[in-house]
Amino acid sequence: MTSRFRNAGLFAALLLLAASTASANSNAQTFTGQVSDAMCGAKHMSGPPAECTRACVKQGSKYALVVGDKVYTLQTDDKATLAKLDSLAGEKAKVSGSLDGDTIKVSSVAAGQ
């Protein structure tokens, strides 16, 4: 009988883990906009958008995504994702991730259409 209760407890724990993982994944969204930087947003002051974005990021600004009138700061430490954002600076992109206020925790980046 104790074995049955132990197995039931293990099963319940696995169900809880599966539910929390599914819930975390359901927060992922996809946003399409122009890759910019958090300092300039939609209004670049130092030349063309791509050059200005790269210059601002080199100075410590974070990448951002401009979607309509909204500017989302992009959060990632992944070098491949940062390289992709750099290559798409000033261009349209699709960014997937979870939204936390005005920050998107980036899970993937692709060229937009």
PyMOL commands that set and color helices and strands:
alter all, ss='L'
color gray80, all
select helices_A, chain A and resi 2-25+49-58+79-87
alter helices_A, ss='H'
color red, helices_A
select strands_A, chain A and resi 28-37+63-67+70-75+92-100+103-111
alter strands_A, ss='S'
color yellow, strands_A
deselect
rebuild
show_as cartoon
